Structure formats: structure tokens, C-alpha cells
Amino acid sequence: MARIHDMRLMGRVAQLYFLEKQTQSQISRRLNISQATISRLLKRAQEEDVVRITINAPRGTFFDLESALRERFGLSEAIVVEASEPTEDSILSAIGAATAHFIETTLREGEVVGLSSWSASLLRTVENMHPPRVSASRVIQLLGGTGNPAVEKHATHLTLRMAQITGAKPQLLAAPGLTKSPESRAILLEDPFVQETMAQFADVTLALVGIGALEPSQMLADSGNRLLPGELHELGEAGAVGDMGLRFFDCAGVQVRSSCDERIIGIDLPQIAAIPRVVGVAGGLRKVAAIRAAMLGGFISVLVTDNHTAAALAAD
């Protein structure tokens, strides 16, 4: 009989807490039971199925998919948003707006933000952003942003606009993301302004990065920072399936080194993995293998993607 009384008390505490919306301290005073006991009873009420909590997901939200991605890939957060159709423009619009909201609501005072160049998803993010409640300290460009003048403004715009919105100081990486030769890279790395920016990679607390498939996006291809066909073939033969900032990895998330590394001016994958919060912003079925690999490699802690891509990632 003692158990039935215990269960009755458990149910009464749950009724007061969940239905009558009383706080634990109010219940403690009302029933003359310690707050620690109230907490234990509420926990047991859920464990013993006295209380069942259900969430009616609002239309356009995908809690189950997000939970599956977090559990399967060890993410701290997964944000899945609805793209009306699986087209590039629809997906970019959806994930850009979601990432903007995420930054606005989670940015910490004095944050040092790292931002990759030549990313259409990050460009949409910046276009959707509003000033957050707190200010960042710096916004640092993580991949060289010079290239074809016709599209170079996009890379520079990303960093400058993000800095303006967040009240931060912009730190541009005034060099191409991909140099003509290893010798050109070596010369540029002697530039004090390039050195100053790259020395600050270690300060980044929040990185926003696009995730690319082996075949480059149109923006990257137009930028003049596209790999040569022979280099892409070399990477494909070595098992590369995707990249972050022109640093490639295979399907297991292991970095793939190649001759093109000797021409890149930008952050490396081990440096990205060391950043406390790395938000990968990517979607589209052609990027599924790359996104999965980036998560398996532990390069990102937060993923923002669309429902079509998320479903493919959760199903495999």
C-alpha cells in the first residue's frame, strides 16, 4: 500500500507543476515537502510514465529530423528548415534566413566570428540578418577573398556587412583563396597584413562555414579560386567528397591532402575543428555526402540545412 500513496503524491506534484503551472518552490511550501524531493518526484513521474510530455510540432518544423541528426552525428544543435522545393534557390533562401536567426539569438558579447568566403549560403545569411542584442568583437575572413573583380565584392561584402551588423571590427584576408603557384603563396604569406589576419584564426569562437561538394559551386568557380581539372581529379582519386574553405575530406571525414594545399591561403581543417562553435550552413542533395562527411569528421558542431537534405542524411 505504501507504493500507492507514493504514486498518489507523485501524481499530485505533477498535477501542480504541469497543469497548474506552480513552481517547485511554491509546491514545496504548499505540500510542506523539500524542493529536492519535489524535483525527484517530477523526474520519477516521467520515468514511470505517470507524466508523458508530447510536443505538437508546428507546421514547417522538423523536430524528429533534428533529433536524429544530433544523435547520429554528435551535433550540439541541428536546425532543419522547410524549403518549399528541393531547388538551390529555395534551399538557399530557407537556410540563409534560419542561420541569420540563429546568429541573432545566440551571438555572445565580444564574440570573435570567423567567416568563410565564396559561400552562397553565407551570402544569403548576411542578407537576412538584423542587428543582434549584443555586439561581436571581430569578424575575421577565413579564406582569401580576392579573385575575379566581377564577384570579389561578394567575398568582401560578407565580412564587411557581418561586421557592420554585429558592431564588430572587420579583419579581411587580402589575398586570393587559391594562388597561382606555391611560390606565389609563399610570397603572399610574407605580407604583414596577411600574417596579421591568419594569426587571429586561433581567436575565433564562432565560425560560419559553407560545405562544398567536390564539384565547386558556381560562385566559387566564377571567383577565380577554382581548382584545376587535374587537381579535382587527383582529389577524387584520393577519395575526397567535399570541402570547407577548399580543405578537402573523404567520406569518413578524414582530411585529404593534395598538391592544391600548397596554393591555399586560408584556415585549415584542424584549426576549424578547434573552434568552440562551428556552424555548417549547407543544403541540397548534391551535397549530402559532403555534409555527412563534415559531421563525421567532427568539423562542425551545428548544422543548418533544409528538410530534403536532412531526410537524406537521416536515412543513410
N, C-alpha and C positions, 0 to 999 in steps of 0.2 A: 504493500500500500504506500510505502514511502515514496516509491518512484512516481506514482500518480500525482502525489502532492508536488513533487519536484517538477513534473511536467506541467502541472497547472500554473505554478509560479513562473516557469519559463514562458508559457503562453501569455500570461498576464503582462510580463515585462515586454514581450514582443508586441503585444497589443498597444501598450502605452507608447512604445518607441516608434513603431512603424505606422500605426493607424492614427494615434492621437498626437503624433509629432512632438512628444515631450523629449527633452534632453536627458542624457544619462544622469546628470546631477539632479534634475527635477524628479526623476523616477526614484533615485536613491532616497531623497527626502520624503517622498510620498509613501514608499513602502518600508522605509527605515532599514534599508539594505545598503551595504557599502557599494560604491561606484565600481570597484574592481569586480564584485560579484555580479553586478548588472552587466558589465562587459562580457564576463564569462558566459552568463546565461544567454546573451544575444548571439554569441559565437556558437554555442551548443544548439540553439534554436535552428540555426541554418544547417549545422552538421547533421542534426537528427530529423531534418525535413519538416520541422514544425513551421518554419518560415521558408517560403520559396520566393525568390526575387526574379522577376521577369522584366525584360526591357523590350518595349514595343518600339522597334527601330523606326524612326521617321523615314518617310519616302526619300530616297536619294542617299541614304546612309547604308553602310555595309559593315556592321559590327562583327559579324561572323567571319568575313574575309579578313578584316583587320586582325582579329584574334588569331586566326590561322597563320597569318604571316608572322606575327610577333612570336608565336610559339615555335613555329617551324624554323625560323631563321635567327632567333635570338635578338630581335629588334627591341629597342626600348619603346618605340612607337611606330605604328603604321597608319597612314592616312589614305583611305581609299575613297575616291570621289567619282561621281557619276559623269561619264562622258556620254552624251546623247547617242553618239555613234562612234565606231572604232576608227575614225579618221584622225589624221595628225592634227588638224586644226582644232577639232572638238576636244581631243585629249589635251593639247597644249593649253587651251583656254581653261579647262577644268582643273588641271594640276597647278597651273600658274596661280589661279585665284586661291586655291587651297593652301599653297605654300606661302603666299603673301599673308593670309590669315594666321597661319602657324607662327610666322616670324613676328607679326604684330603682337601676338598674345604670349609668346614665350621668350622674347628677347630680354636679356638681363642687363641691368645697368652696367655700363662700362664694357660690354661685350666686345671682343675683337672678332670681327666677321671676315671669313675668307670666302672669296667668290671666284668661281671658275669662269673663264672666258669662252666665247663662241658656243653658248648654250641657248637654244631657242626656248627651252623650258624656263630657264632663269630670266631670260628677257621678258617673258610673259609674267613671271613673278614680280619683277620690279614694276612693270606697267600697272599691276593690280594693287600695289602697296599703298598704305596710308601711314602717316607717322605713328609709331608706337608710343606707349605711355612713358617709356624710358629711352635714354639715349645710348647708343653704342659709342665705343671709343675710337675704333679704326675700322675701315673696310679695306681689306688687302686683296689685291688681284693675285690669283694663284697660278695663272698661266699667262705667258707673254701675250699681250693684246695688240701688237702691231701686225699689219698684214696689208691686204688689198684695201686701199683707201675707200673703196665703194662700200665696204662692210665693216671696216675697222671701227667706225663710230659706234657700232653695236657693242663691241667689247668694252670700249672706254665708257660708253653710256651706262652699262651695267654697274660698274664700280662707282662712278661719279653720282649716279642717281640714287643708288642704295645708300651711299654716304650722306647725301643731302636729306633723304627721307628719315634716316636714323640719327641725324645730328652728329655724324662721325667725321673723322678726318680720312680722306681717300688716300690710298697708297697704291699707285699704279706701277705695274711691271712693264716698263718702257722697253720692250724687246719683242721680237716675234716669238710665238709659241714654238715654232719649228724653224730652226735656222737652215741655211743652205748647205752647211757642212759642219763637221765637228770643229774645224778651225775657226769658223765664224762664231760658233757658240763660245769657244774658249776666249775669244777677244771680247765678246759682249759680257761675259761673266766677270771681266776685269772692270767693267763700268761701275763706279761707286753707287750710282742710283739703282742699278740692278742688284748689286750686292746688298744695299740697304733694304730693299723690298724682300728679297729672298731670306735675309736674316730674320725677318719678322714672321716667317711661316710658323715658327715654334710658338709664337704668342697667340695664335688663333684658337679661340674657344668654341666657335660655331662656324662650320664650313657648309656652304651650299654648293653642291656639285651636280652637274648633269652626268648621265651614264650613257655612253655611246656604244652602238654595235660596231662590229669590225668594219663594215662599210660606213664611211663617215656621213654625217648629216649634211644637208645642202649648205647650211650656214658655215660649217667648218670647211667644206670643200671650196666655197666661194671666198673664204678668208685668205687663202694662200698658204694656210698651215696644214694642208692635206699631205698625207704620206704618199710616197711614190708607189706605183703599182707593184714594183718588185719588193718594196718593204711590206706592203699589205700581204703579199703572197708569202713572204718569209714569216710574218706573224701568224697567218693562217696555218701554215705548215707546222708551226710550233704549238698550235692548239689555242691561240688567242680567240676569244669570243666577244670581247668588249673592252672598253677603256673608260678611265676617268682622267680628264686632263691629258690625254694622249699617252697615259701609262696603261699598258695592256695587261690582261689577266686571262687565264684559261677557265674552263667550265667549273673547276673546283675553287676558283678564287685565288689561285697561285699566280703571282706576277710572272709575266713572260717578258724576258729581256731580249732585246734585239739591237741591231745597229742603229735604229732610229733613236734610241735613248741618248745617243751621243750628240743628237741635234736638238733636243728638247730643252727649253728654258721654262721651268715651272716646278711645282711641288711634286714629290714622288709619293708612291703609294704607302710606304712605311710611315712617312710624315703625316699623310692623311689619316691613317689608322690610329695615330697617336692623339688626334684632336678629340677633345671630350665629346662634342656633339657634331656628327656629320650627317647632313640631310641630303639624301639622294633624291633627285627630282627627275623622274623619267616615266614614260609610258609608251605603249604601242607594242603590238605583237612581235614586231621585228626585233625588239629589244629584250624580249623575255629571257633569253639565255644570258645576256649581259647583266641584266638586273639581278637574276638569281645568283650569278657568279660573284657579283659585288657584295651581296649579302653573305654568301658562304665564306668569302674571304675576310669578312669582318671589317670591311672598309667603311660601311655606313651603319649608323645606329638608328636612323629614322628614314623611312621610305614614304614618299608621296607619289602615288600612282593612280591610275584610273581603274574602274571596275572590270573592264575587259582584260587588262593586263594582270590584275590581281587574281582573277579567276584562273587564268592560265598558270600563274605562279603557284597557286594553292593546289592545283590539280596534279601537277607533275610530281 
